[in-house]
Amino acid sequence: MNFEKLLTGKSKNALIGILMLASFFILLPSFVKVIAWQMAPFTEDEVVITTVTYESEDPDGSGYNLIVGNLFQPSPKFTNETYPGIIACHGFLFGVGNIQMNRWGVELAKRGFVVLSIDLPGNGMSIGDMDFIPRADYESTIIKDGISYLKSLDFVNDSIGLIGISYGAGIVSMSAGILGDLVDATIACNGFTNLTNWLIEALLPDMNVDFSVSNEYITLNKVGDTDFTPENIQDLMKLYGIIKGTDKDFEGLIVPGTTQLSRKFLKKFDAVEYLPTVKNNSMMFIHSKRDGTFNYTNQSGQGYEAIISAGKSATYLSVDDNHQLLDDPNYTAHYCIINFFEEKLKGIN
């Protein structure tokens, strides 16, 4: 083939025409989508879903975690209206990530909220260390940076909510306390709020551990017939599942040269320590026996009591396995969640 002739005269014009036509058909779908976003009327069934990322700095300043999430927003995308923002946090699903909360993203976006459903570090597509138990100096920073990201979007206003289930509920509970008035509404479904209480009331007795408790320490004596010693305490704790997660998470838990656990250290895992500083009347706890991991210590009830004891208001709902309220079976948790966010974030009673 003579390429020199192909790029001159009529051949050149024909080639340019073919390339332009091909480019038109390649770009046509994207062009149509943009026009549809700009001109389509709003309907409650339309939701725009995009994958987004933001960076969150490690608490020790050693680097950044890349947080990946799905952003759900009312359509059309280029409306002049602004919406409240909500961050959704999934449960502990061995790395699966935000897929658990995506249905809530769709439901809430249909009702006029912008929802950022994130993969927590080490889960889904997010980069970072996966925690087994949320801690005050890590996940709350990720939530705060997520709020900053939402507020940077020109279609999100200053009303911010959080929602989480199980592991994610512990994160939003702790974050709501640490961030205070920055968060206007928080819903925690079967959240983990008190590691110390769980250890003392449930885990250690279930593991047949002989121990004693003081104001400052939990002293481990024996597990079965085996004595805890300063040399074997860490290995025994891992063997019996008392510690889960990475060594980094629990540095400082064991008092050096002893078989004692520091209760001061444990407080950074206890959302109940931070919940008294939540914005008043901004928190809803939903407790269902469907998630029975921490039922015997009723973590949701402990979170609620921490707020009430501080002289503030909160909401506590018990639901059955069908998510109907035990006090009033005519209402479901789904109904209460929607209404709570509409009241707190939109002022709709």
N, C-alpha and C positions, 0 to 999 in steps of 0.2 A: 504493500500500500504506500502511495506517495503522500506522506504527511504534510509536505510543503504545500501541495495543491489543496489539500483538505482545509488548510488554515488560511486560504486566500479566496477572493472573489465570491461567487455564488455558493460555493461549498462552505465557506466561512459563515456566510449569512444563514445558511440552512442549519449549520451546527449550533449557532447561537440561538436560533429559534427553537430548536429541539431542547436545548438546555433550559431555556426560559420556560417552555411549556412543562418540562419535567419538574422544575422548581416550583411552578404554580401548583401542580397537583400534590407535591410533597408537603407544601406549606398550607394548603387549603384547609385541612382539618383543624390545625391550630388557629388559623384566622377565623374560622367559623365559631370555634369555642370562645375566643375573645369577644366577638360580636355578640354571641349569645349571653355571655356574662354581663355585658354592658346594657343590653336591651331587653332581656327576658324579665317579665314581671315576677315579683316575689311570690312564692308559694311556700307554705310551711313544710312541704315535702322535699324541698331542695336544699342540699348541703354540699358545700365545697370542701374537699378533703385534700390536704397537701402534707407531704413529709418535710419536716423542718429540723434544724439543729441549732443549738446554742452551747456556749462554753460556760463551765462552772469551775471556779478555782478550788483546788484542794485546800482543806483547812490549814495544812502546814505550809502552804505557799510553794509546794514543790512542783506544781504543774497544774494542768487543766484537765477536766473530764469533758468529753464530748457527749452531750445529751441529745438523743434523737427522739422525736415525737411525731405524732399525727395531729395536725391542726384541723379542727372541724369548725366551720363558720357558716352562717346563713348565706344563702345565695340570693341575688347575684353578688359576685365578689366586689364589684366596684361601686357599691352604694355609698351614699354620703352619711348613712346612719352609723352610729357607733354602738357597740354591744359590751355587756359585762364579760370579763374573762374568767375562766375556770381552769385550774390545773387538776388533772385526774391521775391518781397513782394506783398501780396494780398491786395485787397480792404477791406472795412468795410462791412462784410457779417454776422454780428450778431453771430460771433464765429465759422463760417464754417472753415476758415483757408486756407491752401495753395492749396487746390484743384483747386482754380480759376486760379492759375499760372502754374499748372502741364503741361498743353499742351505746354506752352512756354519752359518748361524744356525739353520735348521730342524734340521739333523743334530745339532748340539750341544745344542740345547734338548731334543730327544727323549731325550738321555742325561743330563739333569739339570744343565744349565748355563743361566745367563741370559746371552744374547749381545746386545751393542749393536753393530750394524753401522752405521757412521757414513758420511755423505757428508763427505768432506774439504773444506775451504774451496774455493769456486769450482766444486765438483762437485755434481751432483744438486740438492738444495734448500738446501744450506748456503751461508751468506753469508760472503764473505771473499776474499782473493787466492789464486788457484790457483798453487801452486809446481810447477815442473818437477822440481826436486831438493829433497827434504826438508832442512830446516835446523834446527839444534839449538834455536834460540830461538823457534820457531814451533809446529811440529807436536807437539813433546814437551809443550808447555803444553796443547794441545788434548787429548792423551791423558790427561794428569794430571787435567784438569777432567772428562773422561769417566769416569775412575775414581772421582772424588768423587761424580759423579752416580749411578753404579752403587751405591756404598756408602750413598747416601742412601735407597735402596729397602729396605723392610723385609724383602724376600724374597731379598736378596743378602748373602752373608757376606763375610768379609775376604780370601778367596782370590781373586786376580785374575790373569787371563791375557790375552795379546795374540796376535793372529794377523793376518798380512798377506801379500799377494802382490805381487811386483815393487815398484812405487812404494810401496805400503802396507807391504811387508816392510822397506823401508829405514826407514820411519817407526817401525815397532814395534821394529826393532833399535836405532835411536838412542834411542828413548824408554826401552827396557829398561835401557840403560846409564845414562842420565841419572837415571832414577827409582829405580834400584838395588833395594833390598829391598821396595819398594812393589809390585813385579811378581814373581809367583811362577812364571810359566811364559810363555815367548814362543816362537812358531813363525814363522819367516821363510822364505817360499817364493820363491826367486829374487830376493832382496833386493838393493837398491843400497846398498853400504856404503862406497864409497871413490871420490868424485868425482876427487880428485887423481890417483889411480892410473889411472882411466879416461881422463883427459885425456892423461897422459903416455904410456901404453902403447897406447892405441887411437885416441882421437878426433883428436888432433893429427897423428899419422902418417897416418891415413886421409884427413885433409883436406889432405895435402901441405904441412904447415906445417913450416918450419925453425925449431927452437927449442933452447934450452939450459936446463938445470935446475941450481939451486943449493939450498942448505938453506932459503933464504928466498924465492926467486923462481923463476917460470918466465918466461923472456925469449923473446918472440916476435920472430923476425927477418923471415921472409918467408912468404908463402903463394903458392906457384907462383913467378911472376916479380915479384910485387908486394911491396914493402917495407912492413913495419909501421912506422908513425910515431905519435908521441903524438897526432897530429891524426886519423888514420884508424883507429886500433886498434879502437875500439868498433864502428864501422860494418863493418869487415872481419870482426870476430868474429860479429856478427849475420848477416852475409851468408853466411858459411860454416857457420852453425849451431853455432858453438862456445859461444855463449851462447844459452840458451832461457829463456823466462819473462819476467818484468817487469823493467824497469830497477831497481826498488826492491830486487829480490832480490839484485842483483849490485853494488850500490853499495859501493865499497871494494875490489872485486876488482882493478881496474887501479890500479897505483901512479901517482899524478898526475905528468904530464910525462914518462912513460916508456912503454915497450912491455912492461912487466913485470906479471905477475900475482902477487899476494900469496899465498904458501902459507899464511900465518897465517890469512888470510881464508877460504881454501878449507876449513880444518879444521872450520868450523861446518856444512859439508855432508857431512863424513866420519864416518859412524857408527863406523868403526873407532877413532876417537879416544875414543869414550865406552863402547864395548863392554867394555873391561876391568873396568868397575865394575858389570856385571850381577850379579845374585844368582847365586851359584855353582850350577852344574848345573841351570840353569833355562832354557837356550836350546837350541832345535833349528833347524838350518838345513837346508832341503830344496832341492836343486839339480837342476833338470831342463832339458834342452836344448830343451824345448818353448818356453820363454821365452828366446830366444837373444840378446836385446838386448845383454847384457853378458857373454856366454859367454866371449869371448876374454880377459877379465880375471878370470873366476870370482869374482865379488863375494861369493858365499856362502862360498867357501873363505877369502877374506880376512877376513870377519867371524869365522869359526870360529877362524882362526889368532890373531886379536887377543885372543880370550878365553883360548885355550890358552897364549899367550905371557905372559899375566898370572898364570899358575899356577892357573887355574880350569878346571872341566870344562864341556863343551858336547857337543852331538850334531850330527853332520853326516851327511846321507843323500844319496846320488846316486840319481836315479830315471830311468827311461826314458820314452819318449813315452806309454806306457800307465800311467805313474805307479807302476810296479813297481820295487822296490828292485833296483839292479844287483847288490848283494852277495847278495841273497836274493830271487829272483823270487816266492817264496811270499807275500811281504808287499807291501802297497801303501802309498803315502804316506797315503792316507785312514785305513788301519788304525793307522799309527804316530801320526798326529795325535790321534786319539781316545784311544789308550792313553797318550800323553804327557800330555795334559790330565787324564786320570783319575788318573794317578800323581801329578802335581805339585800338582793342585788339590783332589783328593779323598783322596789317600793310598792309592789302589787299585793294587796291584802286579800 
